Amino acid sequence: MHDEDAARSGIVTDVRSGTYVIRPLQGPGEWTSEDSKKLTTVVPREERQDA
């Protein structure tokens, strides 16, 4: 997913009470997004090279 507000891409790992928990594509950490309209799918899992 790409988070427009954070200007970062990552993987959604959880949804807690409508808040999306996102981890970076590489490295540790996480951030959250409450606005699903600001999240866009970059590459669906089915189309990823490492799937």
Residue pairs with C-beta under 8 A, 6 or more apart in sequence:
1 9
1 10
1 11
1 12
1 20
1 22
1 39
1 40
1 41
1 42
2 8
2 9
2 39
2 40
2 42
3 9
3 10
3 22
3 31
3 33
3 38
3 39
4 38
4 39
4 40
5 33
5 35
5 38
6 22
6 31
6 33
8 22
8 24
8 31
9 24
9 25
9 42
10 22
10 23
10 24
10 25
10 30
10 31
11 22
11 23
11 25
12 20
12 21
12 22
12 39
13 21
13 22
13 23
13 30
14 20
14 21
15 21
18 34
19 32
19 33
19 34
20 32
20 33
20 34
20 36
20 39
21 30
21 31
21 32
22 30
22 31
22 32
22 33
23 29
23 30
24 30
33 39
45 51
